[in-house]
Amino acid sequence: MRWNSLRLRLVIGGLAAIAVALAIAGFGLTVLFERHVSRTVAEGLDIHLRQLIGAIDVDAQGRIVLGRPPADPRFGDPLSGLYWQIGDDGTQLLRSRSLWDATLSLPADDPAPGETHHHEISGPAGARLLIAERRVWLTIADVKAPVRIAVAVDLSQVSAARRAFAADLWPALGLLWIVLAAATTVQVSLGLRPLDALRRGVAEIRAGRSRQLGVAGAAEVTPLVEEVNALLAAREQELARSRNRAADLAHGLKTPLAALTADSRLLRDRGESALAGEIEAVVDTMRRHVDRELTRARIRGGLPAGAGGATALAPLVRSIADTLVKTEAGARLVYEPAIAADMTVPLDRTDLAEVLGNLLENATRHARGCVRIGATATPHGPEISVEDDGPGIAVQDRANVLGRGVRLDERGEGAGLGLAIVQEVLDAYQWQLQLDHSGLGGLKATIGPRVLSSSPSRST
């Protein structure tokens, strides 16, 4: 895919959005997991706290004692991360063995009876502890005294659980991103399929195999298809009107030209040959312009390739050659057609006659004694060549001969008459014209279907 591709932009945008969404989800899930673990730990502290409350007692000497120590073995391991502490407002203080020689620095607090408070404090070795504490009232020496019972756990266990969860979560999210990336690519491809169909439809119209776009399956693309079809219909109508106007203008000029031709014959009969020759030259030039504009009006708008059917090549070439033999320049030449009898060309007969007529007329004007016409079949289609034994065209001048905007019929001797209209007709059929050196010594003009690779002498 190209960097400016809409498909690539949508895929990259989708993948980026999925990556951001999964990153946010991963962070959120990690936070939620940490909160869940913290709640679980707090619930565990509450259980230990209730066990301590159930086991606390006062002996005969008024000392606070623990009738049954908590069952969790971590309370007996020094600095294990799980601690308990019981103390009154006086000098009595009981601690778990896990605290070793440290004490829990409880914050100033006054929980209501039966209420459990949770705090975070700094514990042994600077560890961050979560504490659950409750205040109970015991009768000591016939006096009710408040006793604070606290259970603490090292929160590094929560952090370790969070890190372990994240280590398992992120690879899973990465795998999910890959799956969603593949799904996004498929989704974008399916979503853009109507545009691909639209592109193929436009290519079919451009190639001349269709006149209108087919109805798109997607409701979002259907209005675009309808608008394009309406535009194509309006363009075709406008082109038809333009062709008709050009044809009407050209046909309107034919009658005055015929009258001028008759007048030139009268002048020649009266002995005014010079004036008659000038009029005939002007008439001939105007007739060529009329014929050219008629041809351009017919092909303007992109004539579909192959729309004119197949034209038998050999009879057409013989007809053109027979006409040229009757001219002053053609009477001194030998025409050598080398064309198979069954060779056909996928061009309209009138357009093919226009092309070959101009090429053969050009060869006739410059040949010294021979004009050769050949045709060969290639994988891309037929190629037709017209060769002469004239002076030819220098290699460095061939590009100029076919240059854009050059009116070849005004370039003088050796420029090649009619090649401009030849190029226009060939462009309508997606054909091309190639100029090379002929084995006869002059110019070889070859026409054939346009292919991707072309030599430097081909038209651009």
C-alpha positions in Angstrom: 0.0 0.0 0.0 1.1 3.6 -0.7 1.8 6.1 2.0 -1.1 8.3 0.8 -3.4 5.3 0.6 -6.8 5.7 2.4 -6.7 2.0 3.3 -3.3 2.5 4.9 -4.4 5.5 6.8 -7.5 3.7 8.1 -5.5 0.7 9.1 -2.8 2.7 10.9 -5.4 4.8 12.6 -7.3 1.7 13.7 -4.2 0.0 15.0 -3.1 3.1 16.8 -6.6 3.5 18.4 -6.6 -0.2 19.4 -3.1 0.2 20.9 -4.2 3.2 22.9 -7.4 1.6 24.1 -5.5 -1.6 25.1 -2.9 0.4 26.9 -5.6 2.3 28.9 -7.4 -1.0 29.5 -4.2 -2.6 30.7 -3.4 0.3 33.1 -7.0 0.3 34.4 -7.1 -3.5 34.8 -3.8 -3.3 36.8 -5.2 -0.6 39.0 -8.4 -2.6 39.6 -6.4 -5.7 40.3 -4.3 -3.9 42.9 -7.5 -2.5 44.5 -9.0 -6.0 44.5 -5.9 -7.5 46.1 -5.8 -4.6 48.7 -9.5 -5.3 49.6 -8.7 -9.0 49.9 -5.7 -8.2 52.2 -7.9 -5.9 54.2 -10.5 -8.6 54.6 -7.7 -11.0 55.7 -6.6 -8.5 58.4 -10.2 -8.2 59.6 -10.3 -12.0 60.1 -7.0 -11.9 62.1 -8.4 -9.0 64.0 -11.5 -10.9 65.0 -9.4 -13.9 66.0 -7.3 -11.7 68.3 -10.4 -10.1 69.8 -11.9 -13.5 70.5 -8.7 -14.7 72.1 -7.9 -11.6 74.3 -8.4 -11.9 78.1 -7.3 -10.5 81.5 -5.6 -12.7 84.1 -5.9 -12.5 87.9 -3.1 -10.0 88.1 -4.9 -7.6 85.7 -2.5 -8.3 82.8 -3.7 -8.6 79.3 -3.2 -12.1 77.9 -3.8 -13.9 74.7 -5.6 -17.1 75.3 -5.1 -18.6 71.9 -2.5 -17.0 69.5 -3.4 -16.6 65.8 -2.9 -19.7 63.7 -1.0 -18.0 60.8 2.7 -19.1 61.1 3.9 -15.8 59.7 3.1 -14.1 63.0 6.0 -16.2 64.5 8.6 -15.4 61.9 10.6 -12.3 62.5 9.9 -9.5 60.0 7.7 -11.8 58.0 5.4 -8.9 56.9 2.4 -9.9 59.0 2.2 -8.4 62.5 -0.2 -7.9 65.5 0.0 -5.7 68.5 -2.3 -5.2 71.6 -1.9 -2.4 74.0 -3.8 -0.3 76.5 -3.4 3.3 77.4 -0.9 2.4 80.1 2.2 0.2 80.1 0.8 -3.1 78.8 1.8 -4.0 75.2 1.7 -7.4 73.6 3.3 -7.9 70.2 3.7 -10.8 67.7 7.1 -12.4 67.5 7.3 -11.2 63.8 7.7 -7.6 65.1 10.9 -8.7 66.8 12.0 -5.6 68.8 9.9 -3.1 66.9 6.5 -1.7 67.7 3.7 -0.4 65.5 3.4 3.4 65.7 -0.4 3.7 65.5 -1.8 7.0 64.6 -4.0 9.0 66.9 -7.4 7.5 66.4 -10.6 6.8 68.4 -12.7 4.1 66.6 -16.2 3.7 67.8 -17.1 0.4 69.6 -17.2 -2.4 67.0 -15.8 -0.2 64.3 -12.7 -1.2 62.4 -10.3 1.5 61.0 -7.7 1.0 58.3 -4.4 3.0 58.0 -1.2 3.0 56.2 1.9 3.6 58.2 5.7 3.0 58.0 6.7 -0.2 59.8 9.9 -2.2 60.4 12.8 -1.6 58.0 10.7 1.3 56.5 8.2 -1.1 55.0 4.8 0.3 54.1 2.1 -1.4 56.2 -1.6 -1.6 56.0 -3.2 -1.7 59.5 -6.6 -2.8 60.7 -7.3 -1.7 64.2 -10.3 -1.8 66.6 -10.8 -0.5 70.2 -12.3 -2.8 72.8 -13.1 -2.2 76.5 -11.8 -4.7 79.0 -12.2 -4.7 82.8 -8.8 -4.4 84.4 -8.7 -4.2 88.2 -12.4 -3.6 88.3 -12.0 -0.7 85.9 -13.0 -0.6 82.3 -10.0 0.4 80.2 -9.7 0.8 76.4 -7.5 -1.6 74.5 -6.3 -1.1 70.9 -5.9 -4.2 68.9 -4.1 -3.8 65.5 -3.1 -6.2 62.8 -0.7 -5.1 60.0 0.5 -6.5 56.7 3.4 -5.4 54.5 1.9 -3.8 51.3 5.0 -5.0 49.3 3.0 -8.2 48.8 0.3 -6.2 47.1 2.9 -4.6 44.8 4.5 -7.9 44.0 1.0 -9.3 43.1 0.4 -6.3 40.9 3.7 -6.8 39.1 3.0 -10.5 38.6 -0.4 -9.7 37.2 1.0 -7.0 34.8 3.6 -9.5 33.6 0.8 -11.9 32.6 -1.6 -9.2 31.4 0.6 -7.3 28.9 1.6 -10.3 26.7 -2.1 -11.3 26.6 -3.0 -7.7 25.5 -0.3 -7.8 22.9 -1.8 -11.0 21.5 -5.2 -9.4 21.6 -3.8 -6.4 19.7 -2.5 -8.7 16.9 -5.9 -10.4 16.6 -7.7 -7.0 16.6 -5.2 -5.7 14.1 -5.9 -8.5 11.7 -9.7 -8.0 12.2 -9.2 -4.2 11.6 -7.4 -4.9 8.3 -10.1 -7.2 7.1 -12.8 -4.8 8.2 -11.1 -1.9 6.4 -10.7 -4.0 3.3 -14.4 -5.0 3.3 -15.4 -1.5 4.0 -13.4 -0.1 1.1 -14.5 -2.8 -1.3 -17.2 -0.6 -2.8 -14.5 2.0 -3.6 -12.5 -0.7 -5.3 -15.5 -1.6 -7.4 -16.0 2.1 -8.1 -12.4 2.4 -9.2 -12.7 -0.7 -11.5 -15.9 0.8 -12.9 -14.2 4.1 -13.7 -11.3 2.1 -15.3 -13.9 0.2 -17.4 -15.4 3.5 -18.6 -11.9 5.0 -19.3 -11.0 1.8 -21.3 -14.2 2.2 -23.2 -15.7 -1.1 -22.1 -18.6 0.6 -20.3 -20.5 3.8 -20.4 -21.8 4.0 -16.9 -20.9 2.8 -13.4 -22.7 -0.2 -12.0 -24.9 0.2 -9.0 -22.8 0.0 -5.8 -23.9 -2.3 -3.0 -23.2 0.1 -0.2 -25.8 2.7 0.5 -23.1 5.3 1.2 -21.5 4.9 -2.2 -24.7 4.7 -4.2 -25.3 8.5 -4.3 -21.8 9.0 -5.6 -22.3 6.4 -8.3 -25.6 8.1 -9.3 -23.9 11.5 -9.4 -21.0 10.2 -11.5 -23.4 8.5 -13.9 -25.4 11.7 -14.2 -22.2 13.6 -14.9 -21.2 11.0 -17.6 -24.6 11.2 -19.2 -24.4 15.0 -19.3 -20.9 14.9 -20.6 -21.9 12.5 -23.4 -24.8 14.7 -24.4 -22.5 17.8 -24.5 -20.0 15.9 -26.5 -22.7 14.8 -28.9 -23.8 18.4 -29.3 -20.2 19.5 -29.9 -19.7 16.8 -32.5 -22.8 17.7 -34.2 -21.9 21.4 -34.2 -18.4 20.6 -35.6 -19.9 18.3 -38.2 -22.5 21.0 -39.2 -19.7 23.6 -39.5 -17.5 21.3 -41.5 -20.3 20.2 -43.8 -21.4 23.8 -44.2 -17.9 24.6 -45.5 -17.8 21.8 -48.0 -20.3 23.5 -50.4 -18.3 26.7 -50.7 -15.1 24.7 -51.1 -16.7 22.7 -53.9 -17.7 26.1 -55.6 -14.2 27.3 -55.3 -12.9 24.1 -56.9 -15.3 24.6 -59.8 -14.1 28.2 -60.1 -10.5 27.1 -60.2 -11.3 24.8 -63.1 -13.0 27.6 -65.0 -9.9 29.8 -64.5 -7.6 27.0 -65.6 -9.8 26.6 -68.8 -9.4 30.3 -69.4 -5.6 30.0 -69.2 -5.2 31.5 -65.8 -3.3 28.4 -64.4 -1.3 30.3 -61.8 -4.4 31.8 -60.1 -6.2 28.5 -60.4 -3.3 26.7 -58.8 -3.3 29.1 -55.8 -7.0 28.7 -55.3 -6.7 24.9 -55.5 -3.9 25.0 -52.9 -6.0 27.0 -50.6 -9.0 24.8 -51.2 -6.9 21.7 -50.5 -5.6 23.1 -47.3 -9.1 24.1 -46.1 -10.4 20.6 -47.1 -7.7 19.0 -45.0 -8.7 21.1 -42.0 -12.3 20.2 -42.5 -11.5 16.5 -42.7 -9.3 16.8 -39.7 -12.0 18.5 -37.6 -14.6 16.0 -38.6 -12.2 13.2 -37.5 -11.5 15.0 -34.2 -15.2 15.6 -33.6 -15.8 11.9 -34.0 -13.0 10.7 -31.7 -13.3 13.5 -29.1 -14.6 12.2 -25.8 -12.7 9.0 -25.7 -13.8 6.5 -28.3 -14.1 3.1 -26.7 -11.3 0.7 -27.7 -12.7 -1.9 -30.0 -16.1 -0.1 -30.2 -15.9 -0.1 -34.0 -15.4 -3.9 -34.2 -12.7 -5.6 -36.3 -11.6 -4.1 -39.6 -10.0 -6.3 -42.3 -6.6 -4.7 -42.9 -5.5 -6.0 -46.4 -8.6 -4.7 -48.4 -8.3 -1.3 -46.7 -4.6 -0.9 -47.4 -5.2 -1.9 -51.1 -7.9 0.7 -51.4 -5.7 3.4 -50.0 -2.8 2.4 -52.1 -5.0 2.3 -55.3 -6.1 5.9 -54.5 -2.5 7.1 -53.9 -1.3 5.5 -57.1 -3.5 7.9 -59.0 -1.8 11.0 -57.5 1.2 12.7 -59.1 3.5 11.6 -56.2 2.2 8.1 -56.0 2.3 7.3 -59.7 6.1 7.0 -59.6 6.2 4.7 -56.5 5.8 0.9 -56.0 3.6 -0.1 -53.0 4.5 -3.4 -51.4 1.8 -4.6 -49.0 2.8 -7.7 -46.9 -0.3 -8.4 -44.9 -2.0 -11.7 -44.2 -5.4 -12.0 -45.9 -7.1 -12.7 -42.6 -5.4 -10.0 -40.5 -8.0 -7.8 -38.7 -7.5 -4.7 -36.5 -9.8 -3.7 -33.6 -10.3 -0.2 -34.8 -13.2 1.5 -36.5 -12.7 1.3 -40.3 -13.1 5.1 -40.8 -10.5 5.8 -38.0 -8.1 3.2 -39.3 -8.4 4.6 -42.8 -7.7 8.0 -41.4 -4.5 6.7 -39.7 -3.2 4.6 -42.5 -4.2 7.2 -45.1 -2.1 9.9 -43.4 0.9 7.5 -42.8 0.8 6.3 -46.4 0.4 9.8 -47.8 3.3 11.0 -45.7 5.4 8.1 -47.0 4.3 8.8 -50.5 5.4 12.5 -50.3 8.9 11.5 -49.1 9.6 8.1 -50.8 12.0 7.9 -53.7 10.6 4.7 -55.3 9.1 2.3 -52.8 6.6 2.2 -49.9 6.2 -1.0 -47.9 3.3 -1.9 -45.6 3.5 -4.8 -43.2 1.6 -6.2 -40.3 2.5 -8.7 -37.5 0.6 -10.2 -34.7 2.0 -9.6 -31.1 0.8 -10.7 -27.7 -0.6 -7.2 -27.2 -2.3 -7.1 -30.6 -1.5 -6.3 -34.2 1.3 -4.0 -35.2 1.2 -2.2 -38.6 4.3 -0.6 -40.1 4.7 1.8 -43.1 8.2 2.2 -44.5 9.7 4.3 -47.3 13.0 4.7 -48.9 13.1 8.5 -48.5 15.5 10.7 -46.4 13.8 9.7 -43.1 14.0 11.7 -39.9 17.0 12.0 -37.7 16.9 10.3 -34.3 17.2 13.6 -32.4 14.3 15.0 -34.4 11.8 12.2 -33.9 10.7 13.4 -30.4 10.1 16.9 -31.9 8.0 15.4 -34.7 5.6 14.0 -32.2 5.9 16.8 -29.7 2.9 18.2 -27.9 1.4 21.3 -29.6 3.4 21.0 -32.8 1.3 21.4 -35.9 3.1 19.0 -38.2 1.4 20.2 -41.4 3.1 23.6 -41.0 6.6 22.3 -40.4 7.6 22.0 -44.0 9.3 19.3 -46.0 10.3 16.2 -44.1 8.2 17.0 -41.1 5.5 14.3 -41.8 2.0 15.5 -42.8 -1.0 14.4 -40.8 0.9 12.8 -37.9 -0.9 15.0 -35.4 -4.4 13.6 -36.2 -2.9 10.1 -36.4 -1.7 10.5 -32.8 -5.1 11.8 -31.7 -6.9 8.8 -33.2 -4.4 6.4 -31.7 -4.7 8.0 -28.3 -8.5 7.4 -28.4 -7.9 3.7 -28.9 -4.9 3.6 -26.4 -2.6 2.8 -29.3 0.8 4.5 -30.0 3.0 5.6 -32.8 6.6 4.7 -33.0 9.1 6.2 -35.4 12.3 4.2 -36.3 14.8 3.8 -39.1 13.6 1.7 -42.0 15.5 -1.1 -43.7 14.7 0.7 -46.9 16.7 3.7 -45.8 13.9 6.0 -44.9 11.4 6.3 -42.1 9.5 3.4 -40.5 6.2 4.3 -38.7 4.8 1.6 -36.6 1.4 1.7 -34.8 0.1 -0.8 -32.3 -1.5 -1.1 -28.8 0.2 0.9 -26.1 2.3 -1.1 -23.7 4.0 -0.1 -20.4 7.5 -0.4 -21.8 8.4 1.7 -24.9 11.5 2.7 -26.6 12.8 6.3 -26.5 11.5 7.0 -30.0 7.9 6.4 -29.1 5.5 9.2 -28.5 5.0 10.3 -25.0 
